[in-house]
Amino acid sequence: MGDQEADIERIKECAAALKRVHDTFSKRSNPAKAFGTGELGSQRLLDAFDEFDSNWKVRRRKLTDELLSLHKITKTAADSYEQVDSELANALRESDKRDGRTGS
């Protein structure tokens, strides 16, 4: 038997965390969008936030796409490990029944 072990619950937690990060990043935009020079103090600062917002939109889209992809990969991995583990356990129980062994 191999010495490799998958912590399925940890993989599921990772998938869920990636989804939460994805959702958070998808909803965030320019933090100063609702403010003007009166609140921020200068047009220069407002312009800096606007430039950040423009750059952030492009980078955020790429980042959220990657986060969603990683979420799907880790979720699929956890589901696959769980399915294989279940199928293996069932096969071993059936084999034990055929051989007249009883499980504990």
Buried (B, 14 or more C-beta within 10 A) or exposed (E): EEEEEBEBEEBBEBBBEBBEBBBEBBEEEBEBEEBEEEEBEEEEBBEEBBEEBEEBEEEBEEBBEEBBEBBEBBBEBBBEBBEEEEEEEEEEEEEEEEEEEEEE
